[in-house]
Amino acid sequence: MRNMIRPEARSIPMAVPYAGGILSGQGMLVGAFFGVAASDAAQNATFECETRGEFDLAKDPTQAMTAGARVFWDNTNRRLTTTAICNFQVGIVTEAALAADTTVHVMLARVPAAGA
């Protein structure tokens, strides 16, 4: 197909919105795109960001998360949370995490609201 840009579309180039940049493996939100940094990058630098797959990402250290739970990106604190209000849904927990855990396994996936 002549107009196909990215056959696999596992990653896309994004500009880092965060002061201080980003480290490889950290989550990042740009508009309606959420991805995981494929490498370290400075603020405003454009680099590849993974948009599909399963990752171990920073989570709210006060919340336990069960397998199958929807998780949302808290862009202020740059971590996952189970709180939907004012946050952006990015995936589903693949392995339960205790409240004391600092990370959680998550499959990146945008899923519709319940009943949609």
Order of alpha helices (4+ residues) and beta strands (2+ residues): beta-beta-beta-beta-beta-beta-beta-beta-beta
